[in-house]
Amino acid sequence: MIKRLTMQAQLLAAVASFAAAPSALASPAQAAHMEAASTDDAVTAVFVLRSRDEPGLEKLARTVSNPDSPDYGQYLSVEKSIGRFGPKPGAARAVVRYLKAQGLEPRIDASGLYVEARIAAAKAEPLIGTSLARFRRNGAEASFLAPEGDAVVPKALEPYVEVIAGLDQTSLMARPVSAPANWTVHVLGAAGRYDSALPVSGTPAGCEAGVSSEGFVPNQWLTAYGLDRLQTEGLTGAGERIAVIEIDGFFPQELANFAECFGFPVPKLAVHTVPEGSTPYPGKQVSETILDLSVIAAGAPGLEGIEIYDAMDSSFAGLAKTVLTALNAPKAERPTVISISLGACEAWMYVSETRLMEKVFKYAAASGVSVVVATGDTGAAACRINGSFTVGGQTVGFTQAAWVQSVGYPASSPWVTAAGGTNLSLNADNSIAEEIVWNDAVFISLPELPGVVLQNFGSATGGVSTLFKKPAWQRVPNPISGVNGRLVPDVALLADFLPGYALCCDKDKFTTIGGTSAAAPLMAAATAVMNQALREAKRPRLGFMNPLIYRMGGKPKFSAASFNDVTTGDNDVGWRILIGEGDFGYWRAEPGFDMASGWGSPRFPGFLDAAIRMGQP
């Protein structure tokens, strides 16, 4: 049961002292420099090839995604798009010849968009103009390799290579939010802070273990967002295929137990490792993968299949290569929707690390593949560094040691749909009584320590990108005068872990879990369901749907039926750092579009109806 209590003076003092810690870092290379790279260190450098017509690719991607265009939905296959807009013939071979002459063993990717080669740390500076070193963020256990400066494309490769990526080995994060075992959760409501924790509501259905978890079960969130109605009409995602991009493993039996409890079939699953031939990740309980699979399987039970792509390299370059592998898969395995619940702080990135990914997203849009990305779970601050502080004479983990106000990438890409987070209060029939922005003001009691300990159970990430300009389809006012960045999120769905989603660990034991890691696969599942309906209505599938979303949101005759406008809450995390209202900077929910909840949560039957009507010639 959730209890409400005020902060203890001891904890206030601990947090206040920690707020005086140095500010967070502006880029990967400005993390704590540990040491020079060792002779055993090496990275796989990605030589991103120049496109012969990048503006042409962008124009095609915009045109086929624009419901006002006569070419809306006239998607081009990935192969044809790359053949038309990709690297010039012979470019990859020229790069291979050069790299072989430097003693490397290069490989051309099957897509033809890049050449990669393993580079030892000792060879990095003479070859690409920067040395490698090991860095560590404050309080982090593991160090990582990153360049000490920007990589320089060798002069001989300038006609062929746009940028060199893959040098920064900062790991992406996949962290579904759940309560530690044997800890008691408290909520800070009595201290005057907004918090989104809500009691269990609605009417759950399913096996006893699932219902007694006190988390929302599938019949509740399916009904809340109207997916139950679409499923009753025979719209289950039939003929569609979803790819999920993962960096952890899962136990298939957990999905089978979940499906049995709530009465839907286990989808066909296929696991692919990138690079091909790698050993798949071992099974892991309460993993990102099992959360994604469970939500998708319940949301779109008639899918042709779910393709699981395990990125064995968890860097940004590894993610880009994995998404490209899914796009370029054999046609029988190719997805129409891709779900990504991974990301990292935009403010810490080298811009070069986004170049391959952005090309991949443009090809996805041009070919009509929807990409949905979780925004993250740290409110207005997508950048945080782990640390610790002392309570009762003992050192306790503190997950907000240093912060930067930022959004996360790849959710900030102008070619993806960014899914933020909310919480739900349901009526007895599981319709929405209230929906609010996810932002938990939570403390935890540890049995072995006195008092309570501050713990970040998250808030939906949103804000303004510093990497990307506001795209033309994002027709909403700039929140800050003179700032014209891409705004995040686009939509928001259930993400709060209090009470959270019920998730199966074993046959008789369920847990609760949350995070925008759940909102993204839910949006992906609904997209596949709507694609089936659009196909049957002889209308184009959704593809890159943001131009459609913002057109819906901006037209009153469509917006009320297409979205549940979330107007309560904020993504302020400043109180956790500075114990002050608004000291850190944050975004509030308000009528219409905002950077706490985007346009709000989709009402999928109305969303589908608007998509059919707007997509007509």
Sequence and secondary structure as in RCSB ss.txt:
>XXXX:A:sequence
MIKRLTMQAQLLAAVASFAAAPSALASPAQAAHMEAASTDDAVTAVFVLRSRDEPGLEKLARTVSNPDSPDYGQY
LSVEKSIGRFGPKPGAARAVVRYLKAQGLEPRIDASGLYVEARIAAAKAEPLIGTSLARFRRNGAEASFLAPEGD
AVVPKALEPYVEVIAGLDQTSLMARPVSAPANWTVHVLGAAGRYDSALPVSGTPAGCEAGVSSEGFVPNQWLTAY
GLDRLQTEGLTGAGERIAVIEIDGFFPQELANFAECFGFPVPKLAVHTVPEGSTPYPGKQVSETILDLSVIAAGA
PGLEGIEIYDAMDSSFAGLAKTVLTALNAPKAERPTVISISLGACEAWMYVSETRLMEKVFKYAAASGVSVVVAT
GDTGAAACRINGSFTVGGQTVGFTQAAWVQSVGYPASSPWVTAAGGTNLSLNADNSIAEEIVWNDAVFISLPELP
GVVLQNFGSATGGVSTLFKKPAWQRVPNPISGVNGRLVPDVALLADFLPGYALCCDKDKFTTIGGTSAAAPLMAA
ATAVMNQALREAKRPRLGFMNPLIYRMGGKPKFSAASFNDVTTGDNDVGWRILIGEGDFGYWRAEPGFDMASGWG
SPRFPGFLDAAIRMGQP
>XXXX:A:secstr
  EE    HHHHHHHHHHHTS    SSGGGSEEEEE  TT EEEEEEEE  S HHHHHHHHHHHH TTSTTTT  
  HHHHHHHHS  TTHHHHHHHHHHHTT   EE TTSSEEEEEEEHHHHHHHHS  EEEEE TT SS EEEESS 
    GGGTTTEEEEE       B   B   TT EEEE GGGT         S   S HHHHTT SB HHHHHHHT
THHHHHHTT S TT EEEEEESS   HHHHHHHHHHHT     EEEEEESTT       TT HHHHHHHHHHHH 
TT SEEEEEEESS SHHHHHHHHHHHHTS GGG  SEEEE  BEEGGG  GGGGHHHHHHHHHHHHTT EEEEE 
 SBTTB EEEEEEEEETTEEEEEEEEEEE B EETTT TTSEEEEEEEEEE TTS EEEEEE B  EEEE TTSS
S EE    B   EEEEEEE  TT  S  SSTT  EEEE SEEEE   SS EEEEEETTEEEEEBSHHHHHHHHHH
HHHHHHHHHHHTT    SS HHHHHHHHH HHHHHHHEE   S B   HHHHHSSTTSS   B  SS BTTTBT 
EE HHHHHHHHHHHT  
